[in-house]
Structure formats: C-alpha cells, structure tokens
Amino acid sequence: MLDLILWALTEYVTAPVNIVTALLNPGSWLDWSNTESLMRFIYYGASVELFFALFFLFSVITVVGMFKREFLWTCVRIQEGFANAVGRTAAWVGLLMVLQQVMIVFLQRIFRVSDISMGPLGISFTQDLSWWAEELKLYNAIIVTLCVTYTFVQGGHVRVDLVYSAVKFRTKKVMDMLGAMLFMLPVVTLTYMYAWFFMWRHLVVPNPSASGTLERMIMQARALRWNVETIGFSPNGFNAYFLFKVLIVAYCVMVFLQAWSMFWRSYLEWREGEASEGKYLDRDYLGDEAEEIEHAIHSGST
C-alpha cells in the first residue's frame, strides 16, 4: 500500500513537468507524418502520464475555484455550453436519418433503383442502396454518443432512486459529487482505455498494444502504416465502421468532461445553497406546461 501511495504521489508531482514538456514539444507527438510521433500520440493517449496530468489540472481548477467561485462557474458554463452545442448540432442528424430512410424506401420500392449518386461541389459519390441503408446506423450512433452529455445537462436521462428524492438539498449535492467521482469518472476512464486502443487497432498496423511500453512501441514505429478499416458486413454494405470506434472515444471524452462539470456544479450549489440551483443552466423548453411537468417527473428533477 505504501509503494502504491508513493507511486501515485510521484506521478502527480511530475504531472506538471509532463504537461509543460508536451506543450513545448508538440512536434514530438502531433507530427503524424513521422511514425514515431504518431506512436507517441497513441501511447500517451491512454497512458498513466495523461491520467495524472488530467487529474492535476482538475485538482488545480477545483482548488482555485474554491476561492474564486466565479472562475469555477465559468468553467461549468464553458463545459455545459460545449455539451449543449455539440448535442444540439448532432440532434439534427435525426432529421437527416428520417429523410434518408424515406428516400431509400421510395427509390427501392417504387423506382427500383439499385444505387444512389450524389455530387456535392461537383464531386460524384455513388454507392449501392444497401450502403446507404446500413449507413443509417452511423446516424443513430452519432445521436447516442454525441447527444449524451447534452441530454445530461438538459435533465433528460430517466432517474430511478429511492433515497435521492427524499433527502435534503445539500445531501443531494454531496451525493452528486460522490457519484461523479466514484461512478462516472472511473467507469468512463475504463471505457476510454479500451476504446482508445480498440479504435487505433482499426486505423494502423501493426496493432498497438495496451500493455506495450513506450520503448517497444517506438521500435514498432518503423513498420507503422495507416490501414483504415474498410470492411463491411455485406459485400455492398456500409464500409466505414472505423467511424463507430472514433465515436466511442468522443463519447468517453465528453462524459469525462461532464463528470468534472457535474462535480463542480454540485460543489458550487452545495456551497451557495438552494438559491443557486440551476444557476447559469441553459436548458431547452418544450413550450407546453403539461409536457414540462411530465418531463420533470420522468427525469427525476421534481
């Protein structure tokens, strides 16, 4: 146990040095024309060093926010604004999904068309009708992964609890803080660690290993080359399934940041009292009082 604590403290203390080193030498991990830089990016993208660097940033922002609450409110508003912007934009994919499905049904059932061609900006793009039909799954994945934190901010996730609704306001905020730290962050961190290497195994060869050391991965960089997955489940079906892996990583990053924001908002509302509940919260409204009440009941906000 003592060795574990000393190791964690050492990593935490060296985190600011690692951050400064990375910022002063961006070419060593952002120059993807160099295979060694790309391999460093893959390695550090899910490394212990990155975890402690993020933990250091989180702790610094939290400590500063304890003395400068407006600064912490600004961080909350930026993150929630980002979640809302991404979610509101990605939600339009639902309309595109419906329109494309209707187009596919009409062209297939009525006009017996076998493929669809599109030519935006004079660039022709032709795919079999089954390709467009399978692509609908990508739209669904975009909505699920990119709208999750937007739905969280809007209070749209269904809550089922036996204790939370019966306790006092400050107790609720303590539960929210503990939930963000003990459930959201650990689960999304583990998911991200698997998703990161799962994504890169479908983008490059040789396949990066989650257990590989930096030195070994740098040695493998000599043989590294792009090999983007383009295999579909059917001969003429959708063949860009690597995008699903990218969306999983994006989902993990957004939920990770939302956990930070949830902790900070809960702390600020706990500190300032009930009057601050929902402060600076940018929520959409349905325009119908009955629907608003039903939404509040199902989301657990009443």
Disulfide bonds with the S-S distance in Angstrom:
none
